[in-house]
Amino acid sequence: MAISFHLYAFADEAGGGIKEQIAALKAHGMTHIEPRGLDEGNISLYSVAQAKELKKILDDNGIGVSAIGSHYGKIEITDDFAPHFEDFKNCVEVANILGTERIRMFSFFFTKGQSLEEYRDEVFERLDKMCSYSLENGIWCCHENEKDIYGDIETRCLEIYKTFEGKIKGIFDPSNFIQCGVDILPAYELLKDYIDYFHIKDCLYEGGKVRPAGLGDGNIVELLTRFAKDKDGDHFLTLEPHLKVFDGLKDLEGEGGTADKLKDDYTYPTNRAAFDAAADALDVCLEKANIKNITARQY
């Protein structure tokens, strides 16, 4: 069975409101969103009532939800986990309301000089609680590699995936790996058996400068080519441009993060223009990778 790609997006990079986000998705024939920043704030903190309202809007516009773009696991490893976990439980309910079986999550920040070795067991205990609870409720935890978390490099991601095999799926974010100095193609080969989907964004090793897909050091075309050969069944690519500072980016990343690296080149007059440029760049990458089996897009 051949692989079939579906193209989805973090549409908050096109605009802060759901109407703007839906318009951007439809302009590029995308049928699903990975919601993150929305009219009422971050999806991670949406109430059940807010989720039901969002579901109706999305249904009325023919838009599905691929995964919840949550921030869970994005607290310091030394922070109190109990309230974070209670909020996560609510997010699992929100995921079910929105009709997705995936929540994007992380493996906890180590930005204050904490010892990775000392807190390893704490990381894994927290991950176990999260993925066990979510699976009991029909939802997969999907771990994203992110700078300064436990799973920021490929070897520690592999450690997570092997420990929680069958309980946690992997998200491969080439740009985040580049910002940690990881060699992309060897990392892919190490992790390919655990990758559920990709976040499509690109950047340079030099200065961490963000670029449209295919114009950085992320080897996007080769990644797509290899993944298409290695996998079968349905998989999706979630566009995450980061080409222009969008509403909420400063809240997602601290000083020295992506927002501080967006300078003069590859910035755009509006969020929508940046999103459009990123979507067009992904199309070019798919063409260069000779990938034809893309699920029909609805224009």
C-alpha positions, 0 to 999 in steps of 0.5 A: 500500500502506497503512502498518502499525504494529507496537507494541514496547518497551524493556521494561527500563523495566518491570523488570530481569529478562526474565520481568518484561519479557515479562509487561509486553509480553504485558499490552499485546499486544506481540509484540517487544522491543528488548532493552537491560537484561537479567538478565545486564547490557546486551544490548550485551555479551551473549556468544553463549552468553547470546544463545542462552539469551535466544533460547530464553526469548523463543521459548518465550514467543512474543516476537521481537526488533525491534532490539538496543538497543545502546550502540555509538557511545556513547563519546567521539569521542576514546576508543579505537575499536578495542576498541569495534568488536570488541565491536560485531562480537560484537553483530552476531553476537548480533543474528543469533542473536536473529533481528533485522536491526537494531542501534540505535547512535549517532554518538559523544559530544562532551562534553569540548569537542571540535570537531565540525568537527575530528573530523567525519572520524573520526565518519564513518570509524567509522560507515562501519566499523560499518555496512559490517561489519554490512551484510556480516553482514545487519544494519542500523545504525539511528542514534538522535539523542541529546544531545551526540553528533555526530548530536544535531540534525536537520541533522547527522542528515541529513548522516549519512543522506545520506552513508550512504544505503542503509547506515544507517537512521534512528531518530527520537526526539522527546524527545531532539530536544527536549532539544537545542532542535530544532523537532520537525515541521520536523525530521520533514519534513527527515528523513522519507525516512530514518526507519525507526522511532520511539522513543516518548517525550515531554518538555517544552522547559522543563526537559526534563521527561519526559511520557507520549506526547502530553503533552509538546512532541513533537507525537506525534499529529501525527508519527504522523499525518504518518508514516502518510500519508507511508509505506507498508509495515511500520514499528514504534514502540518505546515508551521511557517514561523516566517513572520511574528504572529499573534502569540509567538512571544508567549510560546517562546522565551528570549532568544527564540524564533521570534527574536530571529525573524529579521529582515529576510523572509518576513512578510507584510502580513501574517496571511502573506507569510502563510501563503508563501510557506504553503507555496514553498511546501508545494514546491518541495512536494513537486521536487520530491515527485510526490503525487499521492496527495489526498485531494485538496478542496479548493 
